[in-house]
Amino acid sequence: MIPINDFTESLSRLSDYLDRDQRREITQILATQVFQALYPIESIEKIVVLSNEIEWLKSFENPKITILKDPEVKQLKEKIAHAVNWIQNQGVESVLYLSVDLPFVQDKDVANFIAQHQGGLSIIKARKDSGTNALILDLPTTLEFQFGINSFNKHLAAAESQKINTQIVDIEHLSLDLDTWNDLQEFKNNFMNTQLSTFINRHNL
């Protein structure tokens, strides 16, 4: 499951460096890279995308993608709870959450994460801000989701209070996200031949 903000609101912390069209393009590139990392993994039956960017998502024409309209709530944790509840009602046994802003993500990283899941909750900490970049959670669940600064520790505390078996997983490419200009420069300095690197070169960033 992947949440994607409205493109007009995406990557707002880069607004001093990139215009709205550039931020929209980067968001589309990042989302596409995440989709491409998920497509080959056989154990992933569906990619549920929580977003209002429906026309753009329809352009992928991939049978794995299921579009779930973004609910009219402000907080990300409420959006995720809505999506997980919908997924749970489909009879799904477990859900994988991925942040959309993972510039280094590859299919082998996601496959590695899935392979390390031992039931309950598996979680990957964002390298900065102690956020949550990825998690796998067995369903059904009543775990209250937390996102943003220090959400990693909040997830651990919530899981402990509910006696949910928890694994902390360390996968570098899934711990690095792109929110700020420094993040973009770090990606540039650790070159990978991707659509994002092509975008950076084209705009001389």
ZAMARGU-4260 file (C-alpha; in steps of 0.2 Angstrom, whole numbers, plus 5000, padded with zeros to 4 digits):
<rodrens>
0) 5000/5000/5000 | 5007/5017/4995 | 5000/5034/4999 | 5003/5048/4986 | 4998/5066/4990
5) 4990/5077/4977 | 5004/5083/4966 | 5000/5101/4970 | 5005/5097/4988 | 5020/5085/4985
10) 5037/5088/4991 | 5033/5105/4999 | 5050/5106/5008 | 5058/5108/4991 | 5047/5123/4986
15) 5062/5135/4988 | 5072/5125/4975 | 5060/5118/4963 | 5044/5124/4955 | 5027/5115/4956
20) 5029/5107/4940 | 5046/5100/4944 | 5040/5094/4961 | 5026/5085/4952 | 5037/5077/4940
25) 5049/5071/4954 | 5034/5063/4963 | 5028/5054/4948 | 5046/5048/4945 | 5047/5042/4963
30) 5030/5033/4963 | 5035/5025/4946 | 5051/5018/4954 | 5042/5011/4968 | 5029/5003/4957
35) 5043/4995/4946 | 5051/4988/4962 | 5035/4980/4967 | 5029/4973/4950 | 5041/4958/4949
40) 5038/4952/4967 | 5026/4937/4966 | 5020/4937/4984 | 5013/4955/4981 | 4996/4952/4974
45) 4990/4970/4973 | 4997/4987/4975 | 4984/4998/4983 | 4988/5016/4980 | 4979/5029/4991
50) 4978/5044/4980 | 4967/5057/4971 | 4978/5057/4956 | 4967/5044/4948 | 4969/5048/4930
55) 4988/5048/4931 | 4987/5031/4940 | 4976/5024/4927 | 4989/5027/4914 | 4999/5012/4921
60) 4987/4999/4915 | 4995/4986/4927 | 4983/4973/4934 | 4992/4974/4951 | 4987/4992/4954
65) 4971/4996/4964 | 4967/5014/4966 | 4959/5019/4982 | 4952/5037/4983 | 4960/5047/4996
70) 4948/5050/5011 | 4944/5068/5016 | 4955/5068/5032 | 4970/5078/5035 | 4982/5067/5045
75) 4992/5054/5036 | 4989/5041/5050 | 4970/5043/5047 | 4972/5040/5029 | 4983/5025/5031
80) 4970/5018/5044 | 4957/5020/5031 | 4967/5011/5018 | 4972/4997/5029 | 4954/4994/5035
85) 4948/4993/5017 | 4962/4981/5013 | 4958/4971/5029 | 4940/4969/5023 | 4946/4961/5007
90) 4952/4946/5017 | 4970/4950/5015 | 4982/4942/5028 | 4996/4955/5028 | 4999/4972/5022
95) 5016/4981/5016 | 5017/5000/5018 | 5030/5009/5008 | 5033/5028/5008 | 5033/5034/4990
100) 5048/5045/4992 | 5062/5031/4992 | 5074/5036/4978 | 5085/5021/4980 | 5072/5008/4981
105) 5074/4992/4971 | 5064/4976/4970 | 5078/4966/4979 | 5076/4978/4994 | 5058/4975/4995
110) 5060/4956/4993 | 5073/4956/5006 | 5061/4965/5018 | 5047/4953/5015 | 5059/4938/5017
115) 5063/4945/5035 | 5045/4946/5040 | 5042/4933/5054 | 5024/4938/5058 | 5016/4952/5068
120) 5025/4969/5063 | 5041/4972/5054 | 5047/4990/5052 | 5060/5000/5044 | 5066/5016/5052
125) 5069/5032/5042 | 5087/5037/5044 | 5082/5055/5048 | 5068/5061/5060 | 5065/5043/5066
130) 5050/5041/5054 | 5043/5026/5047 | 5048/5022/5029 | 5041/5004/5027 | 5032/4991/5037
135) 5023/4975/5036 | 5009/4971/5047 | 4999/4955/5049 | 4980/4957/5048 | 4968/4959/5056
140) 4975/4972/5067 | 4969/4986/5079 | 4987/4994/5078 | 4985/5013/5078 | 4997/5020/5064
145) 5009/5034/5067 | 5018/5044/5054 | 5030/5059/5054 | 5044/5063/5066 | 5047/5049/5079
150) 5034/5038/5072 | 5045/5023/5072 | 5047/5024/5091 | 5028/5027/5092 | 5025/5011/5082
155) 5036/5001/5093 | 5027/5007/5109 | 5010/5004/5101 | 5015/4986/5096 | 5022/4982/5113
160) 5006/4988/5121 | 4996/4976/5110 | 5009/4962/5112 | 5012/4961/5094 | 5028/4952/5089
165) 5040/4965/5081 | 5055/4964/5070 | 5066/4980/5067 | 5073/4978/5050 | 5088/4987/5043
170) 5089/4989/5024 | 5098/5005/5019 | 5089/5008/5002 | 5073/5008/5012 | 5079/5019/5026
175) 5083/5034/5014 | 5069/5045/5009 | 5068/5062/4999 | 5061/5077/5008 | 5074/5090/5007
180) 5087/5098/4996 | 5100/5089/5005 | 5092/5073/5002 | 5092/5077/4983 | 5110/5081/4984
185) 5114/5065/4993 | 5105/5055/4980 | 5115/5064/4966 | 5132/5061/4975 | 5127/5042/4976
190) 5124/5040/4958 | 5111/5027/4952 | 5105/5026/4934 | 5087/5029/4936 | 5073/5041/4930
195) 5077/5052/4945 | 5095/5054/4940 | 5090/5058/4922 | 5078/5072/4929 | 5093/5079/4940
200) 5104/5080/4925 | 5091/5087/4914 | 5088/5101/4926 | 5106/5104/4931 | 5101/5102/4949
</rodrens>
